[in-house]
Amino acid sequence: MSDGIDIINDKVRKESAFIEGLIREIERVIVGQRYLIDRLLIGLFANGHILVEGVPGLAKTLSIKTLSQAINAKFQRLQFTPDLLPADLIGTLIFNPKEGTFTTKKGPIFANLILADEINRAPAKVQSALLEAMQERQITISETTYKLDDPFLVMATQNPIEQEGTYPLPEAQIDRFLFKIVITYPSRDEEHRILKRMARTQAPEGIAPVAQTQDILRARRIVDEIYMDEKIEQYILDIVFATRYPTNYRLEELVPFIQYGASPRATLALTVAARAHAFLQGRGYVTPQDVKSIGPDVLRHRVIVSYEAEAEGKTSDDIIRRVFEEIEVP
């Protein structure tokens, strides 16, 4: 067994060597936000999507745009508005009267990295079109289905302070995001560095590609090989089942606060994301700390709190924190 882990470790060290240079290049433009950058990379390695909540001006757009430049990927920013139509997202058929034929005009969804800005401002039909793209990695125009480029990652943003004119995301769609992350203001020192670097009339110079999309696809194959012990698998199952049946795990005090526990998709997301986190750390095996590191981001949007929890000011983060405190680490 140890020989097998050594082989995987060597593979991971070799295939993850580009990450250090990639992050260094991104940080030439982005100050702070290492948490967001790491989660974007894990999302790429785990073939998942990310929902980001944060006030305006925290470099969300700049982060994913800079990442796309650093891996030489195609980037599209989509500003979601109440009057957006599915055709504005996926494309449509255009009639050519001269020839009497229809031609397909593909929409901006045909890119590697998509920023769905203020996703909750779009109506249900647009969210449904995006859902097919996220889950099936394909879109349908008329009767023809088109595969999307690979890698394909959607980073959707929500503004937590302005809810007028918004459409709450359906639970089924929220569940399809690998992570929901909450980003906050930079520290005073980081903001001082932002001031020094960005407070000018001319935008800073762009960055050079230091990796390719093929590196991401190759990394995914290695992520699937990363070793996970049976005890870690049971640890993940305990965490997920504790959100559904808290009384079985000495968490009776959480029963009034949980309306719905995490779905089976949470189990899969915890497993794949923990492997991707280990890959980001240059390891060929998963530790409990990998699960703990990404656990809140995987479960935050999958544990639905009750009205009683809202009345008492309890959030899903509070519930998840209590679960991780109680579940024994292998």
KAMO-V410593 format. One record per residue. N is the residue number from 1. RES is the residue in one letter. SS is DSSP state (alpha for helix, beta for strand, coil for the rest). PHI is phi in whole degrees, -180 to 180 (none if undefined). NEAR is the number of other C-alpha atoms within 10 Angstrom. Layout:
n=N res=RES ss=SS phi=PHI near=NEAR
n=N res=RES ss=SS phi=PHI near=NEAR
//
This chain:
n=1 res=M ss=coil phi=none near=6
n=2 res=S ss=alpha phi=-64 near=7
n=3 res=D ss=alpha phi=-63 near=8
n=4 res=G ss=alpha phi=-63 near=10
n=5 res=I ss=alpha phi=-66 near=17
n=6 res=D ss=alpha phi=-62 near=14
n=7 res=I ss=alpha phi=-65 near=11
n=8 res=I ss=alpha phi=-65 near=20
n=9 res=N ss=alpha phi=-59 near=20
n=10 res=D ss=alpha phi=-63 near=14
n=11 res=K ss=alpha phi=-61 near=19
n=12 res=V ss=alpha phi=-64 near=24
n=13 res=R ss=alpha phi=-60 near=16
n=14 res=K ss=alpha phi=-70 near=11
n=15 res=E ss=alpha phi=-80 near=19
n=16 res=S ss=coil phi=-96 near=20
n=17 res=A ss=alpha phi=-62 near=12
n=18 res=F ss=alpha phi=-75 near=15
n=19 res=I ss=alpha phi=-65 near=19
n=20 res=E ss=alpha phi=-59 near=10
n=21 res=G ss=alpha phi=-67 near=13
n=22 res=L ss=alpha phi=-65 near=18
n=23 res=I ss=alpha phi=-66 near=18
n=24 res=R ss=alpha phi=-61 near=12
n=25 res=E ss=alpha phi=-69 near=20
n=26 res=I ss=alpha phi=-62 near=26
n=27 res=E ss=coil phi=-73 near=18
n=28 res=R ss=coil phi=-69 near=14
n=29 res=V ss=coil phi=-108 near=18
n=30 res=I ss=coil phi=-93 near=22
n=31 res=V ss=coil phi=-100 near=20
n=32 res=G ss=coil phi=70 near=19
n=33 res=Q ss=coil phi=54 near=18
n=34 res=R ss=alpha phi=-63 near=14
n=35 res=Y ss=alpha phi=-59 near=11
n=36 res=L ss=alpha phi=-64 near=19
n=37 res=I ss=alpha phi=-63 near=20
n=38 res=D ss=alpha phi=-61 near=14
n=39 res=R ss=alpha phi=-69 near=23
n=40 res=L ss=alpha phi=-64 near=22
n=41 res=L ss=alpha phi=-67 near=21
n=42 res=I ss=alpha phi=-63 near=27
n=43 res=G ss=alpha phi=-59 near=24
n=44 res=L ss=alpha phi=-66 near=24
n=45 res=F ss=alpha phi=-68 near=27
n=46 res=A ss=alpha phi=-94 near=25
n=47 res=N ss=coil phi=59 near=20
n=48 res=G ss=coil phi=-127 near=24
n=49 res=H ss=coil phi=-119 near=25
n=50 res=I ss=beta phi=-131 near=26
n=51 res=L ss=beta phi=-106 near=21
n=52 res=V ss=beta phi=-116 near=22
n=53 res=E ss=beta phi=-117 near=19
n=54 res=G ss=coil phi=-178 near=18
n=55 res=V ss=coil phi=-69 near=18
n=56 res=P ss=coil phi=-63 near=14
n=57 res=G ss=coil phi=88 near=9
n=58 res=L ss=coil phi=-101 near=15
n=59 res=A ss=coil phi=71 near=16
n=60 res=K ss=alpha phi=-65 near=23
n=61 res=T ss=alpha phi=-63 near=17
n=62 res=L ss=alpha phi=-63 near=14
n=63 res=S ss=alpha phi=-65 near=20
n=64 res=I ss=alpha phi=-73 near=25
n=65 res=K ss=alpha phi=-67 near=20
n=66 res=T ss=alpha phi=-66 near=23
n=67 res=L ss=alpha phi=-61 near=25
n=68 res=S ss=alpha phi=-63 near=22
n=69 res=Q ss=alpha phi=-67 near=20
n=70 res=A ss=alpha phi=-70 near=22
n=71 res=I ss=coil phi=-108 near=18
n=72 res=N ss=coil phi=58 near=17
n=73 res=A ss=coil phi=-111 near=20
n=74 res=K ss=coil phi=-82 near=17
n=75 res=F ss=beta phi=-120 near=22
n=76 res=Q ss=beta phi=-136 near=18
n=77 res=R ss=beta phi=-104 near=17
n=78 res=L ss=beta phi=-115 near=17
n=79 res=Q ss=beta phi=-89 near=13
n=80 res=F ss=coil phi=-81 near=23
n=81 res=T ss=coil phi=-135 near=17
n=82 res=P ss=coil phi=-63 near=15
n=83 res=D ss=coil phi=-97 near=10
n=84 res=L ss=coil phi=-68 near=15
n=85 res=L ss=coil phi=-111 near=18
n=86 res=P ss=alpha phi=-55 near=19
n=87 res=A ss=alpha phi=-63 near=16
n=88 res=D ss=alpha phi=-66 near=16
n=89 res=L ss=alpha phi=-97 near=20
n=90 res=I ss=alpha phi=-98 near=22
n=91 res=G ss=beta phi=112 near=20
n=92 res=T ss=beta phi=-157 near=18
n=93 res=L ss=beta phi=-95 near=14
n=94 res=I ss=beta phi=-115 near=11
n=95 res=F ss=beta phi=-86 near=12
n=96 res=N ss=beta phi=-102 near=10
n=97 res=P ss=coil phi=-65 near=8
n=98 res=K ss=coil phi=-66 near=6
n=99 res=E ss=coil phi=-100 near=7
n=100 res=G ss=coil phi=69 near=7
n=101 res=T ss=beta phi=-128 near=10
n=102 res=F ss=beta phi=-105 near=12
n=103 res=T ss=beta phi=-120 near=10
n=104 res=T ss=beta phi=-89 near=13
n=105 res=K ss=beta phi=-108 near=13
n=106 res=K ss=beta phi=-72 near=17
n=107 res=G ss=coil phi=-88 near=16
n=108 res=P ss=coil phi=-70 near=16
n=109 res=I ss=coil phi=-66 near=26
n=110 res=F ss=coil phi=-81 near=23
n=111 res=A ss=coil phi=-153 near=19
n=112 res=N ss=coil phi=-86 near=19
n=113 res=L ss=beta phi=-118 near=25
n=114 res=I ss=beta phi=-116 near=24
n=115 res=L ss=beta phi=-102 near=23
n=116 res=A ss=beta phi=-95 near=22
n=117 res=D ss=beta phi=-78 near=21
n=118 res=E ss=coil phi=53 near=19
n=119 res=I ss=alpha phi=-59 near=26
n=120 res=N ss=alpha phi=-77 near=23
n=121 res=R ss=alpha phi=-91 near=24
n=122 res=A ss=coil phi=-90 near=24
n=123 res=P ss=coil phi=-71 near=20
n=124 res=A ss=alpha phi=-61 near=17
n=125 res=K ss=alpha phi=-64 near=12
n=126 res=V ss=alpha phi=-70 near=22
n=127 res=Q ss=alpha phi=-62 near=22
n=128 res=S ss=alpha phi=-67 near=14
n=129 res=A ss=alpha phi=-64 near=18
n=130 res=L ss=alpha phi=-67 near=23
n=131 res=L ss=alpha phi=-61 near=19
n=132 res=E ss=alpha phi=-63 near=14
n=133 res=A ss=alpha phi=-63 near=22
n=134 res=M ss=alpha phi=-68 near=20
n=135 res=Q ss=alpha phi=-85 near=13
n=136 res=E ss=alpha phi=-93 near=11
n=137 res=R ss=coil phi=56 near=17
n=138 res=Q ss=beta phi=-156 near=19
n=139 res=I ss=beta phi=-134 near=24
n=140 res=T ss=beta phi=-120 near=15
n=141 res=I ss=beta phi=-115 near=17
n=142 res=S ss=coil phi=59 near=10
n=143 res=E ss=coil phi=-109 near=5
n=144 res=T ss=beta phi=-110 near=8
n=145 res=T ss=beta phi=-104 near=10
n=146 res=Y ss=beta phi=-121 near=14
n=147 res=K ss=beta phi=-75 near=12
n=148 res=L ss=coil phi=-87 near=17
n=149 res=D ss=coil phi=-65 near=15
n=150 res=D ss=coil phi=-128 near=17
n=151 res=P ss=coil phi=-73 near=20
n=152 res=F ss=coil phi=-137 near=24
n=153 res=L ss=beta phi=-135 near=24
n=154 res=V ss=beta phi=-107 near=25
n=155 res=M ss=beta phi=-108 near=24
n=156 res=A ss=beta phi=-99 near=22
n=157 res=T ss=beta phi=-118 near=25
n=158 res=Q ss=beta phi=-131 near=21
n=159 res=N ss=coil phi=-93 near=17
n=160 res=P ss=coil phi=-78 near=13
n=161 res=I ss=coil phi=-109 near=10
n=162 res=E ss=coil phi=-137 near=9
n=163 res=Q ss=coil phi=-108 near=12
n=164 res=E ss=coil phi=-69 near=7
n=165 res=G ss=coil phi=73 near=11
n=166 res=T ss=coil phi=-110 near=17
n=167 res=Y ss=coil phi=-116 near=15
n=168 res=P ss=coil phi=-57 near=14
n=169 res=L ss=coil phi=-70 near=16
n=170 res=P ss=coil phi=-62 near=12
n=171 res=E ss=alpha phi=-57 near=11
n=172 res=A ss=alpha phi=-63 near=10
n=173 res=Q ss=alpha phi=-77 near=15
n=174 res=I ss=alpha phi=-60 near=17
n=175 res=D ss=coil phi=-65 near=20
n=176 res=R ss=coil phi=-84 near=20
n=177 res=F ss=coil phi=-84 near=27
n=178 res=L ss=coil phi=-60 near=27
n=179 res=F ss=beta phi=-125 near=31
n=180 res=K ss=beta phi=-120 near=24
n=181 res=I ss=beta phi=-117 near=20
n=182 res=V ss=beta phi=-117 near=17
n=183 res=I ss=coil phi=-110 near=15
n=184 res=T ss=coil phi=-122 near=10
n=185 res=Y ss=coil phi=-64 near=14
n=186 res=P ss=coil phi=-70 near=14
n=187 res=S ss=coil phi=-71 near=10
n=188 res=R ss=alpha phi=-61 near=9
n=189 res=D ss=alpha phi=-65 near=11
n=190 res=E ss=alpha phi=-64 near=14
n=191 res=E ss=alpha phi=-68 near=14
n=192 res=H ss=alpha phi=-65 near=13
n=193 res=R ss=alpha phi=-67 near=15
n=194 res=I ss=alpha phi=-61 near=16
n=195 res=L ss=alpha phi=-57 near=12
n=196 res=K ss=alpha phi=-62 near=10
n=197 res=R ss=alpha phi=-88 near=15
n=198 res=M ss=alpha phi=-109 near=15
n=199 res=A ss=coil phi=-80 near=11
n=200 res=R ss=coil phi=-153 near=9
n=201 res=T ss=coil phi=-76 near=6
n=202 res=Q ss=coil phi=-99 near=7
n=203 res=A ss=coil phi=-65 near=9
n=204 res=P ss=coil phi=-63 near=12
n=205 res=E ss=coil phi=-60 near=8
n=206 res=G ss=coil phi=-69 near=13
n=207 res=I ss=coil phi=-109 near=15
n=208 res=A ss=coil phi=-93 near=14
n=209 res=P ss=coil phi=-63 near=17
n=210 res=V ss=coil phi=-115 near=17
n=211 res=A ss=coil phi=-152 near=19
n=212 res=Q ss=coil phi=-126 near=15
n=213 res=T ss=alpha phi=-61 near=19
n=214 res=Q ss=alpha phi=-63 near=14
n=215 res=D ss=alpha phi=-64 near=15
n=216 res=I ss=alpha phi=-66 near=22
n=217 res=L ss=alpha phi=-66 near=17
n=218 res=R ss=alpha phi=-67 near=13
n=219 res=A ss=alpha phi=-63 near=21
n=220 res=R ss=alpha phi=-60 near=22
n=221 res=R ss=alpha phi=-65 near=12
n=222 res=I ss=alpha phi=-72 near=20
n=223 res=V ss=alpha phi=-56 near=28
n=224 res=D ss=alpha phi=-65 near=14
n=225 res=E ss=alpha phi=-90 near=15
n=226 res=I ss=coil phi=-61 near=23
n=227 res=Y ss=beta phi=-75 near=19
n=228 res=M ss=coil phi=-129 near=17
n=229 res=D ss=coil phi=-69 near=13
n=230 res=E ss=alpha phi=-56 near=10
n=231 res=K ss=alpha phi=-66 near=13
n=232 res=I ss=alpha phi=-68 near=19
n=233 res=E ss=alpha phi=-61 near=17
n=234 res=Q ss=alpha phi=-66 near=12
n=235 res=Y ss=alpha phi=-61 near=18
n=236 res=I ss=alpha phi=-63 near=24
n=237 res=L ss=alpha phi=-63 near=17
n=238 res=D ss=alpha phi=-61 near=20
n=239 res=I ss=alpha phi=-63 near=25
n=240 res=V ss=alpha phi=-67 near=26
n=241 res=F ss=alpha phi=-69 near=19
n=242 res=A ss=alpha phi=-67 near=23
n=243 res=T ss=alpha phi=-78 near=26
n=244 res=R ss=alpha phi=-96 near=18
n=245 res=Y ss=coil phi=-128 near=18
n=246 res=P ss=alpha phi=-61 near=19
n=247 res=T ss=alpha phi=-66 near=13
n=248 res=N ss=alpha phi=-74 near=11
n=249 res=Y ss=alpha phi=-126 near=16
n=250 res=R ss=coil phi=57 near=13
n=251 res=L ss=coil phi=-122 near=17
n=252 res=E ss=alpha phi=-58 near=11
n=253 res=E ss=alpha phi=-67 near=12
n=254 res=L ss=alpha phi=-88 near=20
n=255 res=V ss=alpha phi=-55 near=16
n=256 res=P ss=alpha phi=-69 near=12
n=257 res=F ss=alpha phi=-98 near=21
n=258 res=I ss=beta phi=-107 near=24
n=259 res=Q ss=beta phi=-86 near=15
n=260 res=Y ss=beta phi=-138 near=14
n=261 res=G ss=coil phi=-84 near=19
n=262 res=A ss=coil phi=-70 near=22
n=263 res=S ss=coil phi=-83 near=16
n=264 res=P ss=alpha phi=-57 near=11
n=265 res=R ss=alpha phi=-62 near=16
n=266 res=A ss=alpha phi=-66 near=26
n=267 res=T ss=alpha phi=-61 near=20
n=268 res=L ss=alpha phi=-64 near=15
n=269 res=A ss=alpha phi=-65 near=22
n=270 res=L ss=alpha phi=-61 near=27
n=271 res=T ss=alpha phi=-67 near=23
n=272 res=V ss=alpha phi=-67 near=24
n=273 res=A ss=alpha phi=-67 near=30
n=274 res=A ss=alpha phi=-65 near=30
n=275 res=R ss=alpha phi=-65 near=30
n=276 res=A ss=alpha phi=-65 near=31
n=277 res=H ss=alpha phi=-66 near=28
n=278 res=A ss=alpha phi=-62 near=23
n=279 res=F ss=alpha phi=-61 near=28
n=280 res=L ss=alpha phi=-61 near=23
n=281 res=Q ss=coil phi=-85 near=14
n=282 res=G ss=coil phi=80 near=19
n=283 res=R ss=coil phi=-112 near=24
n=284 res=G ss=coil phi=-99 near=27
n=285 res=Y ss=beta phi=-145 near=22
n=286 res=V ss=coil phi=-96 near=21
n=287 res=T ss=coil phi=-112 near=20
n=288 res=P ss=alpha phi=-57 near=16
n=289 res=Q ss=alpha phi=-66 near=13
n=290 res=D ss=alpha phi=-61 near=21
n=291 res=V ss=alpha phi=-66 near=25
n=292 res=K ss=alpha phi=-66 near=16
n=293 res=S ss=alpha phi=-66 near=13
n=294 res=I ss=alpha phi=-100 near=21
n=295 res=G ss=alpha phi=-55 near=24
n=296 res=P ss=alpha phi=-60 near=22
n=297 res=D ss=alpha phi=-70 near=23
n=298 res=V ss=alpha phi=-77 near=26
n=299 res=L ss=alpha phi=-98 near=28
n=300 res=R ss=coil phi=-51 near=20
n=301 res=H ss=coil phi=-98 near=23
n=302 res=R ss=coil phi=-106 near=26
n=303 res=V ss=coil phi=-96 near=25
n=304 res=I ss=beta phi=-95 near=20
n=305 res=V ss=beta phi=-85 near=22
n=306 res=S ss=coil phi=-87 near=17
n=307 res=Y ss=alpha phi=-63 near=14
n=308 res=E ss=alpha phi=-63 near=13
n=309 res=A ss=alpha phi=-63 near=20
n=310 res=E ss=alpha phi=-63 near=12
n=311 res=A ss=alpha phi=-64 near=9
n=312 res=E ss=coil phi=-94 near=9
n=313 res=G ss=coil phi=75 near=9
n=314 res=K ss=coil phi=-89 near=16
n=315 res=T ss=coil phi=-111 near=17
n=316 res=S ss=alpha phi=-63 near=21
n=317 res=D ss=alpha phi=-61 near=16
n=318 res=D ss=alpha phi=-63 near=14
n=319 res=I ss=alpha phi=-67 near=24
n=320 res=I ss=alpha phi=-64 near=22
n=321 res=R ss=alpha phi=-60 near=13
n=322 res=R ss=alpha phi=-67 near=14
n=323 res=V ss=alpha phi=-61 near=22
n=324 res=F ss=alpha phi=-67 near=17
n=325 res=E ss=alpha phi=-68 near=10
n=326 res=E ss=alpha phi=-87 near=14
n=327 res=I ss=coil phi=-71 near=16
n=328 res=E ss=coil phi=-69 near=11
n=329 res=V ss=coil phi=-82 near=14
n=330 res=P ss=coil phi=-70 near=12
//
